[in-house]
Amino acid sequence: MEPLTLNNFYFLSDEGLEAPQGYLPGGYHPVHLGDIYCERYKVINKLGYGTYSTVWLARDIQSTLQT
């Protein structure tokens, strides 16, 4: 995986940008499309963000259910 920089974050649109200064220790956690967490959840899309959180859509890649 390439090193995280302010230039390789995924943003929803020009109107839906978080301030890049928020991506620092104690701030936002950088997430990329395709990231996998706990060897189970793959990030699919960014749904939105607010003052205190960002909501990401993730797929459970270990699930046997097909949707």
C-alpha positions as CSV (number, residue, x, y, z in Angstrom):
1,M,0.0,0.0,0.0
2,E,1.3,3.5,-0.9
3,P,2.1,5.9,2.0
4,L,-0.8,8.1,3.1
5,T,-0.6,11.7,1.9
6,L,-3.1,14.6,1.7
7,N,-3.2,14.0,-2.1
8,N,-4.4,10.3,-2.1
9,F,-7.5,10.5,0.1
10,Y,-10.9,9.7,-1.4
11,F,-13.3,12.6,-1.2
12,L,-17.0,12.5,-2.0
13,S,-17.1,15.7,-4.1
14,D,-15.9,19.3,-4.1
15,E,-18.8,20.3,-1.9
16,G,-18.3,17.3,0.5
17,L,-14.6,17.8,1.4
18,E,-13.3,17.6,4.9
19,A,-10.5,20.0,5.7
20,P,-7.2,18.3,5.0
21,Q,-5.8,19.7,8.2
22,G,-8.2,17.4,10.1
23,Y,-6.1,14.4,9.0
24,L,-3.7,14.3,11.9
25,P,-3.3,12.4,15.2
26,G,-6.5,12.9,17.1
27,G,-8.3,14.0,14.0
28,Y,-9.8,12.1,11.0
29,H,-8.6,8.6,10.2
30,P,-7.5,8.4,6.5
31,V,-9.5,5.8,4.6
32,H,-9.0,4.7,1.0
33,L,-11.5,2.9,-1.2
34,G,-10.5,-0.8,-1.1
35,D,-8.9,-0.6,2.3
36,I,-9.6,-3.8,4.4
37,Y,-10.1,-3.7,8.1
38,C,-9.7,-6.6,10.5
39,E,-9.1,-8.9,7.4
40,R,-12.9,-8.7,7.0
41,Y,-14.4,-5.4,6.0
42,K,-13.5,-3.8,2.6
43,V,-14.3,-0.1,2.1
44,I,-16.6,0.4,-0.8
45,N,-17.7,4.0,-0.8
46,K,-17.9,7.2,1.3
47,L,-21.5,7.9,2.3
48,G,-21.0,11.3,4.0
49,Y,-19.5,13.2,6.9
50,G,-20.4,15.6,9.7
51,T,-18.8,17.5,12.5
52,Y,-17.7,14.5,14.5
53,S,-17.7,11.6,12.1
54,T,-17.4,10.2,8.6
55,V,-19.6,7.3,7.4
56,W,-18.2,4.7,5.1
57,L,-19.9,1.8,3.3
58,A,-18.0,-1.4,3.8
59,R,-18.6,-5.0,2.6
60,D,-18.1,-8.0,4.9
61,I,-15.8,-10.1,2.6
62,Q,-16.0,-13.1,4.9
63,S,-19.8,-13.3,4.7
64,T,-21.3,-16.3,2.9
65,L,-24.5,-14.4,2.1
66,Q,-24.7,-12.9,-1.4
67,T,-26.7,-9.8,-2.0
